[in-house]
Protein backbone atom coordinates (compact mmCIF):
# COMPACT_ATOMS: atom_id res chain seq x y z
CA UNK A 1 0.00 0.00 0.00
CA UNK A 2 1.24 3.43 -0.94
CA UNK A 3 0.73 6.32 1.50
CA UNK A 4 0.77 9.83 0.09
CA UNK A 5 1.00 12.97 2.20
CA UNK A 6 -1.47 15.74 1.36
CA UNK A 7 -1.86 19.34 2.58
CA UNK A 8 -4.99 18.20 4.47
CA UNK A 9 -3.72 14.84 5.85
CA UNK A 10 -2.85 11.71 3.91
CA UNK A 11 -4.26 9.03 1.63
CA UNK A 12 -3.37 5.35 1.46
CA UNK A 13 -3.99 3.32 -1.71
CA UNK A 14 -5.68 0.03 -0.87
CA UNK A 15 -6.73 -1.22 -4.32
CA UNK A 16 -6.15 0.28 -7.76
CA UNK A 17 -7.48 -1.22 -11.01
CA UNK A 18 -8.21 0.39 -14.40
CA UNK A 19 -11.87 1.00 -13.43
CA UNK A 20 -11.85 1.18 -9.60
CA UNK A 21 -9.71 2.71 -6.86
CA UNK A 22 -10.08 2.37 -3.09
CA UNK A 23 -8.16 4.69 -0.76
CA UNK A 24 -8.28 5.23 3.00
CA UNK A 25 -8.02 8.92 3.80
CA UNK A 26 -7.21 10.77 7.00
CA UNK A 27 -8.21 14.45 7.09
CA UNK A 28 -7.09 16.78 9.88
CA UNK A 29 -9.80 18.92 11.51
CA UNK A 30 -10.14 21.97 9.25
CA UNK A 31 -8.34 20.24 6.37
CA UNK A 32 -9.76 20.67 2.88
CA UNK A 33 -8.97 19.60 -0.66
CA UNK A 34 -8.86 21.73 -3.80
CA UNK A 35 -12.04 22.54 -5.70
CA UNK A 36 -11.93 20.06 -8.56
CA UNK A 37 -13.91 17.71 -10.78
CA UNK A 38 -13.24 14.35 -12.39
CA UNK A 39 -13.94 13.96 -16.10
CA UNK A 40 -14.07 10.17 -16.26
CA UNK A 41 -14.82 8.79 -12.80
CA UNK A 42 -17.22 9.22 -9.89
CA UNK A 43 -15.80 10.01 -6.44
CA UNK A 44 -17.51 8.39 -3.43
CA UNK A 45 -16.81 8.86 0.27
CA UNK A 46 -17.69 6.37 3.03
CA UNK A 47 -17.11 7.90 6.45
CA UNK A 48 -15.52 5.68 9.11
CA UNK A 49 -15.32 8.39 11.80
CA UNK A 50 -15.66 12.15 12.08
CA UNK A 51 -17.68 14.70 10.11
CA UNK A 52 -16.85 15.60 6.51
CA UNK A 53 -18.55 18.39 4.57
CA UNK A 54 -18.85 17.89 0.83
CA UNK A 55 -19.54 20.98 -1.25
CA UNK A 56 -20.68 20.57 -4.86
CA UNK A 57 -21.29 23.31 -7.39
CA UNK A 58 -24.58 22.48 -9.14
CA UNK A 59 -25.54 25.05 -11.80
CA UNK A 60 -23.08 27.48 -10.14
CA UNK A 61 -24.88 27.10 -6.76
CA UNK A 62 -23.05 25.69 -3.75
CA UNK A 63 -24.72 22.61 -2.27
CA UNK A 64 -23.39 21.37 1.09
CA UNK A 65 -23.74 17.84 2.46
CA UNK A 66 -22.57 16.81 5.95
CA UNK A 67 -21.39 13.21 6.22
CA UNK A 68 -20.97 11.29 9.47
CA UNK A 69 -19.89 7.75 10.40
CA UNK A 70 -21.43 5.13 8.08
CA UNK A 71 -22.63 7.74 5.56
CA UNK A 72 -21.89 7.18 1.87
CA UNK A 73 -22.01 9.96 -0.70
CA UNK A 74 -21.07 10.09 -4.40
CA UNK A 75 -19.93 13.10 -6.37
CA UNK A 76 -20.72 12.33 -10.00
CA UNK A 77 -18.11 12.84 -12.70
CA UNK A 78 -18.16 16.32 -14.18
CA UNK A 79 -19.42 17.96 -10.95
CA UNK A 80 -17.06 20.39 -9.20
CA UNK A 81 -16.62 19.45 -5.57
CA UNK A 82 -14.49 19.95 -2.47
CA UNK A 83 -14.35 18.32 0.96
CA UNK A 84 -13.60 19.89 4.33
CA UNK A 85 -13.18 18.13 7.68
CA UNK A 86 -15.43 19.57 10.39
CA UNK A 87 -13.68 17.20 12.80
CA UNK A 88 -10.80 14.76 12.33
CA UNK A 89 -11.96 12.28 9.64
CA UNK A 90 -11.12 8.71 8.67
CA UNK A 91 -12.89 7.68 5.47
CA UNK A 92 -12.77 5.43 2.45
CA UNK A 93 -12.51 7.28 -0.86
CA UNK A 94 -13.68 5.33 -3.87
CA UNK A 95 -13.15 6.25 -7.53
CA UNK A 96 -15.38 4.31 -9.88
CA UNK A 97 -17.47 4.27 -13.04
CA UNK A 98 -21.23 3.85 -13.01
CA UNK A 99 -22.21 0.23 -13.52
CA UNK A 100 -25.49 -0.71 -15.19
CA UNK A 101 -27.40 -2.80 -12.59
CA UNK A 102 -29.23 -4.52 -15.48
CA UNK A 103 -25.92 -5.72 -16.92
CA UNK A 104 -26.59 -9.42 -16.36
CA UNK A 105 -27.71 -12.31 -18.55
CA UNK A 106 -29.18 -15.18 -16.52
CA UNK A 107 -29.07 -18.76 -17.82
CA UNK A 108 -30.81 -20.31 -14.83
CA UNK A 109 -32.78 -19.32 -11.74
CA UNK A 110 -31.23 -19.39 -8.25
CA UNK A 111 -32.92 -20.99 -5.26
CA UNK A 112 -32.38 -23.25 -2.24
CA UNK A 113 -31.89 -26.98 -2.75
CA UNK A 114 -33.40 -29.35 -0.19
CA UNK A 115 -30.41 -31.47 0.82
CA UNK A 116 -32.04 -33.66 3.46
CA UNK A 117 -30.37 -34.95 6.63
CA UNK A 118 -27.42 -37.30 6.58
C-alpha positions, 0 to 999 in steps of 0.5 A: 500500500502506498501512502501519500501525504497531502496538505490536508492529511494523507491518503493510502492506496488500498486497491487500484485497477483500471476502473476502480480505486479504493483509498483510506483517507485521513483528514485533519480537523479543518483540512480541505482539498482543492475545488476540482472535478473528475472527467471520467470517474465518480468520487464516493466517500464512506465515512468511518469516523468524524464529520466531513462536509462535501460541497458541490457546485450544481448550476453554479450554486453551492450545495453542502452535504454533511457526512458522518460515520457510516454515511456514503455519498457520491460526487458524480463525474463532471461535478465540481466538488471539495471536501472539508473536515469539520472534525478529524476524519477517517474515510474510504474514498472510492473512484469508480465508473457507473455500472449498469445494474441490469448488466446481467444475462441469466441462464438459470434461476437461483434458489435453495436446494433441499439437501435432506439430513445425513 
